[in-house]
Amino acid sequence: MDSDLVLALRLRGVDVLTAHDLGHIGEPDDFQFGVAIAERRALYSFNVADFMSLHSVRLASGGHHYGLILAQQQRYSVGEQMRRLLRLVGTKSAEQMVNVVEFLSAWG
């Protein structure tokens, strides 16, 4: 995740925890998803295909997660990502994100 985006979100009061913060850079997607679930956090990623698959498998097996926010890489500037993420965070509660996949494109 872009450090400028992380800083901008944090300055606006969004509780952001990155793979870098946790020392998990390079870990596979299923590991990152498991960490997000253990931490009770929504996960933001550009890896749409893999995380849609993980979402489906998780729900099919009776599991749950705390939300996925997915976007196409290289589609949005840092500023546009921030605006859309802030709109999402300001609209949906943590409870409303459980088992939900949100696409950043819907928050323009």
C-alpha positions as CSV (number, residue, x, y, z in Angstrom):
1,M,0.0,0.0,0.0
2,D,1.2,3.5,-0.9
3,S,2.7,5.1,2.2
4,D,1.2,8.5,1.2
5,L,-2.2,6.9,1.2
6,V,-1.7,5.3,4.6
7,L,-0.5,8.6,6.1
8,A,-3.4,10.6,4.5
9,L,-5.9,8.1,5.9
10,R,-4.3,8.1,9.4
11,L,-4.2,11.9,9.5
12,R,-8.0,11.8,8.9
13,G,-8.5,9.4,11.8
14,V,-8.8,6.1,9.9
15,D,-7.3,3.2,11.8
16,V,-5.0,1.7,9.2
17,L,-2.7,-1.3,9.8
18,T,-0.5,-2.5,6.9
19,A,1.3,-5.7,6.1
20,H,4.5,-3.5,6.3
21,D,3.5,-2.5,9.9
22,L,3.2,-6.1,10.9
23,G,6.3,-7.3,9.0
24,H,4.2,-9.4,6.7
25,I,5.4,-8.1,3.3
26,G,5.6,-10.9,0.8
27,E,3.3,-13.3,2.7
28,P,0.7,-15.0,0.5
29,D,-2.9,-13.7,0.2
30,D,-4.5,-16.4,2.3
31,F,-2.1,-15.5,5.1
32,Q,-2.9,-11.8,4.8
33,F,-6.6,-12.6,4.8
34,G,-6.2,-14.7,7.9
35,V,-4.3,-11.9,9.7
36,A,-7.1,-9.4,8.8
37,I,-9.7,-11.8,10.1
38,A,-7.7,-12.4,13.4
39,E,-7.4,-8.6,13.8
40,R,-11.1,-8.1,13.0
41,R,-10.2,-5.7,10.2
42,A,-11.4,-5.1,6.7
43,L,-8.7,-5.7,4.0
44,Y,-8.0,-3.4,1.1
45,S,-6.3,-4.9,-1.9
46,F,-5.8,-4.5,-5.7
47,N,-5.7,-8.3,-6.0
48,V,-9.4,-8.7,-7.0
49,A,-9.4,-12.2,-8.4
50,D,-7.5,-13.8,-5.5
51,F,-9.5,-12.1,-2.8
52,M,-12.8,-12.8,-4.4
53,S,-11.8,-16.4,-4.5
54,L,-10.8,-16.3,-0.8
55,H,-14.1,-14.6,0.1
56,S,-16.1,-17.3,-1.7
57,V,-14.2,-20.2,-0.1
58,R,-14.4,-18.6,3.3
59,L,-18.2,-18.1,3.2
60,A,-18.8,-21.5,1.5
61,S,-16.9,-23.2,4.4
62,G,-19.1,-21.4,7.0
63,G,-16.5,-18.9,7.9
64,H,-16.7,-15.2,8.1
65,H,-14.5,-12.1,7.6
66,Y,-14.6,-8.4,8.4
67,G,-14.9,-7.1,4.9
68,L,-12.9,-6.7,1.7
69,I,-12.4,-3.5,-0.2
70,L,-11.1,-4.2,-3.7
71,A,-9.9,-2.0,-6.5
72,Q,-8.1,-2.3,-9.8
73,Q,-4.5,-1.4,-9.6
74,Q,-3.3,1.7,-11.4
75,R,-6.8,2.9,-11.8
76,Y,-6.9,5.5,-9.1
77,S,-4.5,8.2,-7.9
78,V,-3.6,8.3,-4.2
79,G,-6.0,11.2,-3.7
80,E,-8.9,9.4,-5.5
81,Q,-8.3,6.3,-3.4
82,M,-8.3,8.4,-0.2
83,R,-11.5,10.2,-1.2
84,R,-13.3,6.9,-2.1
85,L,-12.1,5.1,1.0
86,L,-13.1,8.0,3.3
87,R,-16.5,8.0,1.7
88,L,-16.8,4.2,2.3
89,V,-15.5,4.4,5.9
90,G,-17.9,7.3,6.6
91,T,-20.9,5.5,5.3
92,K,-20.5,1.8,6.4
93,S,-19.9,0.7,10.0
94,A,-17.6,-2.2,10.8
95,E,-20.7,-4.3,11.5
96,Q,-22.0,-3.5,8.0
97,M,-18.8,-4.7,6.5
98,V,-18.9,-8.3,7.9
99,N,-18.7,-10.8,5.0
100,V,-19.1,-7.9,2.5
101,V,-17.0,-7.2,-0.6
102,E,-17.0,-3.5,-1.6
103,F,-15.5,-2.3,-4.8
104,L,-13.8,1.1,-4.7
105,S,-15.3,1.9,-8.0
106,A,-18.7,2.1,-6.4
107,W,-17.6,4.9,-4.0
108,G,-16.9,7.6,-6.6
